[in-house]
Amino acid sequence: MLKFIEKGFFYGLILGGSMGFFVIPYKEVESVGDGATETTYLNLSDFIIHLIRFSVVIAVVGAVIGFFLYRKKSLE
């Protein structure tokens, strides 16, 4: 049982980290008027913290899925 949960967590962590690069915004673009825009980039530490948080949430979801897959397999 623990092996299924660990695998689900690990795969979820890798998947969450990979998806995080595409989902988490690293810049904000604001219109300041007259067609001009202002671009503000996040600090690297802020981006990494958001990325780790997103990865851990996806990893926990993966662990829950692994748990339910184990229960389904053990009931068969």
Contacts in CASP RR format, 6 or more apart in sequence:
PFRMAT RR
TARGET T0000
AUTHOR 0000-0000-0000
METHOD contacts of the structure
MODEL  1
MLKFIEKGFFYGLILGGSMGFFVIPYKEVESVGDGATETTYLNLSDFIIH
LIRFSVVIAVVGAVIGFFLYRKKSLE
1 67 0 8 1.000
1 70 0 8 1.000
1 74 0 8 1.000
4 66 0 8 1.000
4 67 0 8 1.000
4 69 0 8 1.000
4 70 0 8 1.000
4 73 0 8 1.000
5 63 0 8 1.000
5 66 0 8 1.000
5 67 0 8 1.000
5 70 0 8 1.000
6 63 0 8 1.000
7 66 0 8 1.000
8 59 0 8 1.000
8 62 0 8 1.000
8 63 0 8 1.000
8 65 0 8 1.000
8 66 0 8 1.000
9 59 0 8 1.000
9 60 0 8 1.000
9 62 0 8 1.000
9 63 0 8 1.000
10 59 0 8 1.000
11 62 0 8 1.000
12 55 0 8 1.000
12 58 0 8 1.000
12 59 0 8 1.000
12 61 0 8 1.000
12 62 0 8 1.000
12 63 0 8 1.000
13 55 0 8 1.000
13 56 0 8 1.000
13 58 0 8 1.000
13 59 0 8 1.000
15 58 0 8 1.000
16 54 0 8 1.000
16 55 0 8 1.000
16 58 0 8 1.000
16 59 0 8 1.000
17 51 0 8 1.000
17 54 0 8 1.000
17 55 0 8 1.000
17 58 0 8 1.000
19 54 0 8 1.000
19 58 0 8 1.000
20 51 0 8 1.000
20 54 0 8 1.000
20 55 0 8 1.000
21 51 0 8 1.000
23 54 0 8 1.000
24 47 0 8 1.000
24 50 0 8 1.000
24 51 0 8 1.000
24 54 0 8 1.000
25 42 0 8 1.000
26 41 0 8 1.000
26 42 0 8 1.000
26 47 0 8 1.000
27 39 0 8 1.000
27 40 0 8 1.000
27 41 0 8 1.000
27 42 0 8 1.000
28 39 0 8 1.000
28 40 0 8 1.000
28 42 0 8 1.000
29 37 0 8 1.000
29 38 0 8 1.000
29 39 0 8 1.000
30 37 0 8 1.000
30 38 0 8 1.000
30 39 0 8 1.000
30 40 0 8 1.000
31 37 0 8 1.000
31 38 0 8 1.000
32 38 0 8 1.000
42 50 0 8 1.000
END
